[in-house]
Amino acid sequence: MYVDDVPNRNSRPAVLLRESHRQGQKTIKKTVANMTDWPPELVAAIRLVLKGETLVPKEGLFAIERSIPHGHVEAVLGMMRRLGLEDIIASKRCRERDLVVAMIAQRLLDPCSKLAATREWQDTTLGQELGVLGASADELYEAEDTVRTYKSLRSRK
């Protein structure tokens, strides 16, 4: 048995399930089923089975080990970028700016202390998005001081 695509002149090809055998010098084809209107995924699966491949259910292919929440992080960061908040904090991207943006976003998402914020970044994609995973509370304080100093120098000009 095999799946055969038979071209038609003015319409789409016919997809047929066929079996064939020989009678002397002739090859005899017998159409078992017309699969033209079947979903392409089903036809592809039948082709694989006829080739002798083993099909595995989708659920058996992957196991979810951990799911990290992302939607709320993307919403907050997207709005911050749309408002231009990152550029207000510092004109060029640097670790200090990313730390301050992460602290502001964390306050909006789930208000907590700076030390707790560094732990919370492990449970969402916020730390990965901004590249601040592994930051310490001291780094957060230093980043705040650096941005304050930068802002005060910029406002004097």
C-alpha positions in Angstrom: 0.0 0.0 0.0 1.1 3.5 -0.7 -0.3 7.1 -1.0 -0.3 8.3 -4.5 -0.7 12.0 -5.7 -2.5 11.9 -9.0 -2.3 15.3 -10.9 -5.5 16.7 -12.4 -5.5 19.2 -15.2 -7.8 22.0 -13.9 -8.1 21.1 -10.2 -6.0 20.1 -7.3 -4.2 16.7 -7.3 -6.2 13.6 -6.1 -4.7 11.9 -3.1 -5.3 8.2 -3.2 -4.5 5.2 -1.0 -3.6 2.5 -3.4 -2.2 -1.1 -3.4 -0.5 -2.6 -6.4 0.6 -6.1 -7.6 1.9 -7.6 -10.8 0.1 -9.9 -13.2 2.7 -11.1 -15.6 4.2 -8.0 -17.2 1.5 -5.6 -16.0 1.3 -3.7 -12.8 -2.3 -3.6 -11.5 -3.2 -0.6 -9.2 -6.3 -0.7 -7.0 -7.6 2.4 -5.3 -8.5 1.6 -1.7 -9.5 5.1 -0.6 -9.8 8.6 -1.9 -8.1 10.9 0.6 -8.3 14.1 -1.4 -10.5 15.9 1.2 -8.7 14.6 4.2 -6.6 16.9 6.4 -2.9 17.1 5.2 -1.7 16.1 8.7 -3.7 12.9 8.5 -2.4 12.0 5.1 1.2 12.7 6.2 0.7 10.4 9.2 -0.6 7.6 7.0 2.4 8.0 4.7 4.7 7.6 7.7 2.9 4.6 9.0 3.0 2.9 5.6 6.8 3.5 5.5 7.0 1.6 8.7 7.7 4.5 11.1 6.4 4.5 14.6 4.2 7.4 15.5 4.3 8.8 19.0 1.6 11.0 20.5 2.5 14.7 20.9 2.2 14.5 24.6 4.9 11.8 24.8 7.5 13.9 22.9 8.1 16.6 25.4 7.8 16.9 29.2 7.3 20.3 30.7 9.8 20.6 33.5 9.2 24.2 34.4 7.0 27.0 33.1 8.1 30.5 33.9 5.4 33.3 33.7 6.2 35.8 31.0 3.1 37.7 29.8 2.9 40.2 32.7 6.6 40.9 32.4 6.4 41.5 28.7 3.4 43.9 29.2 5.2 46.0 31.8 8.5 46.1 29.9 6.7 46.9 26.6 4.8 49.8 28.2 8.0 51.1 29.8 9.7 51.0 26.4 6.8 52.6 24.7 6.9 55.5 27.3 10.6 55.9 26.8 11.4 55.2 30.4 14.7 53.4 29.7 16.0 56.5 27.8 15.0 58.8 30.6 17.0 56.7 33.1 20.1 56.5 30.9 20.6 57.3 27.2 22.8 54.2 26.6 22.1 50.7 27.7 24.3 49.5 30.5 24.0 47.1 33.4 23.1 49.8 35.9 20.2 51.0 33.6 19.0 47.4 33.2 19.1 46.9 37.0 17.1 50.1 37.6 14.5 49.1 34.9 14.3 45.7 36.5 13.7 47.2 39.9 10.9 49.5 38.6 9.3 46.7 36.7 9.5 44.4 39.8 7.8 47.1 41.9 5.0 47.3 39.4 4.6 43.5 39.1 5.0 42.5 42.8 6.3 45.2 45.2 9.0 43.9 47.5 12.4 44.8 48.9 15.5 44.9 46.8 16.8 41.7 48.2 13.5 39.9 47.6 13.4 41.4 44.1 16.6 39.5 43.2 15.0 36.3 44.3 11.7 37.1 42.5 13.6 37.5 39.2 14.3 33.7 39.3 10.5 33.0 39.2 9.7 35.1 36.1 11.4 36.0 32.9 12.2 39.5 34.1 15.8 38.7 35.0 16.4 36.9 31.8 14.9 39.6 29.6 17.1 42.3 31.1 20.2 40.2 31.7 20.2 40.9 35.5 20.0 37.4 36.9 22.4 36.8 39.7 22.5 40.5 40.8 23.0 41.2 44.5 21.2 43.7 46.6 24.4 45.7 46.8 24.6 45.9 43.0 21.0 47.3 43.1 22.0 50.1 45.5 25.1 50.9 43.5 23.0 51.1 40.3 20.6 53.5 41.9 23.4 55.7 43.1 25.0 55.6 39.6 21.8 56.6 37.9 21.1 59.4 40.5 24.6 60.7 39.9 24.2 60.5 36.1 20.8 62.3 36.3 22.2 65.1 38.5 25.1 65.7 36.2 22.8 65.7 33.2 20.4 68.2 34.8 23.2 70.7 35.5 24.1 71.0 31.8 
